Amino acid sequence: MKKWLFRIAMSVFALLVIAVASFVIYAQFDYGPSEVLVDFVDLSSIESDGEGLIFQPESPNGKGVILYQGAKVEKEAYAYLGQSLSEQGFVVSIPQLPLNFGILGSRTADAVIEEHAEVEEWFLGGHSLGGVAASFYAEDASPKLAGLYFLGAYPASDFSESRLPMLSIYGERDGLSTVNDIEDSRELFSGNSEFVEIEGGNHAQFGLYGRQKGDNSAEITAIEQQNQVIKTLTEWINKN
């Protein structure tokens, strides 16, 4: 009997090891920066801090932006957003998340906030699964958190009783976080929320890493979609 129990236990352990190893291997096949991004951003000149990429503005306005990457998307794919937002006066952090999965590092924002004490207010958000991770953080957030935003994403928790400023930017052609998904999630947002649809935008163009399986083709260029995100985020942050 003991031998059978031992064999069962070893079989379960082996399955767990295989599952973990398979996940780690799967996570290594990431979406990297596209040629479009390289045309607009000199990746070799981007600064890093203890958490990941950091974009320092020439004229800081006391506000900062933290962006959690989408699942399996390399942080550099959001460098155009980071660079452009820093030009608006924001300190922008795009941290390296474990295995490029936001939900494995939802508390990463704590280290960013601690390292950049000069920033008075932070606006945290993310793309796709990164947005979910940001919502996990916001459940028990730093007092410096001034707003929560989502790019082709929505919260995993109920913020309907909160007054935290929230912003949802979503694409009309998004095949992964569809318009219907966004509409169904509205009840999870705070009463102080805004929703902005990008006409012709899709899921992958919230970053610059090329096409993504399961997504729809966009009807606008990637840079057009990125510029709309930058404009919307900047206006929302400046009034909160």
Rosetta blueprint (number, residue, H / E / L):
1 M L
2 K H
3 K H
4 W H
5 L H
6 F H
7 R H
8 I H
9 A H
10 M H
11 S H
12 V H
13 F H
14 A H
15 L H
16 L H
17 V H
18 I H
19 A H
20 V H
21 A H
22 S H
23 F H
24 V H
25 I H
26 Y H
27 A H
28 Q L
29 F L
30 D L
31 Y E
32 G L
33 P L
34 S L
35 E H
36 V H
37 L H
38 V H
39 D H
40 F H
41 V L
42 D L
43 L H
44 S H
45 S H
46 I L
47 E E
48 S E
49 D L
50 G L
51 E L
52 G E
53 L E
54 I E
55 F E
56 Q L
57 P L
58 E L
59 S L
60 P L
61 N L
62 G L
63 K E
64 G E
65 V E
66 I E
67 L E
68 Y E
69 Q L
70 G L
71 A L
72 K L
73 V E
74 E L
75 K H
76 E H
77 A H
78 Y H
79 A H
80 Y H
81 L H
82 G H
83 Q H
84 S H
85 L H
86 S H
87 E L
88 Q L
89 G L
90 F L
91 V E
92 V E
93 S E
94 I E
95 P E
96 Q L
97 L L
98 P H
99 L H
100 N H
101 F L
102 G H
103 I H
104 L H
105 G L
106 S L
107 R L
108 T H
109 A H
110 D H
111 A H
112 V H
113 I H
114 E H
115 E H
116 H L
117 A L
118 E L
119 V L
120 E L
121 E E
122 W E
123 F E
124 L E
125 G E
126 G E
127 H E
128 S L
129 L H
130 G H
131 G H
132 V H
133 A H
134 A H
135 S H
136 F H
137 Y H
138 A H
139 E L
140 D L
141 A L
142 S L
143 P L
144 K L
145 L E
146 A E
147 G E
148 L E
149 Y E
150 F E
151 L E
152 G L
153 A L
154 Y L
155 P L
156 A L
157 S L
158 D L
159 F L
160 S L
161 E L
162 S L
163 R L
164 L L
165 P L
166 M E
167 L E
168 S E
169 I E
170 Y E
171 G E
172 E L
173 R L
174 D L
175 G L
176 L L
177 S L
178 T L
179 V H
180 N H
181 D H
182 I H
183 E H
184 D H
185 S H
186 R H
187 E H
188 L H
189 F L
190 S L
191 G L
192 N L
193 S E
194 E E
195 F E
196 V E
197 E E
198 I E
199 E L
200 G L
201 G L
202 N L
203 H L
204 A H
205 Q H
206 F H
207 G L
208 L L
209 Y L
210 G L
211 R L
212 Q L
213 K L
214 G L
215 D L
216 N L
217 S L
218 A L
219 E L
220 I L
221 T L
222 A H
223 I H
224 E H
225 Q H
226 Q H
227 N H
228 Q H
229 V H
230 I H
231 K H
232 T H
233 L H
234 T H
235 E H
236 W H
237 I H
238 N H
239 K L
240 N L
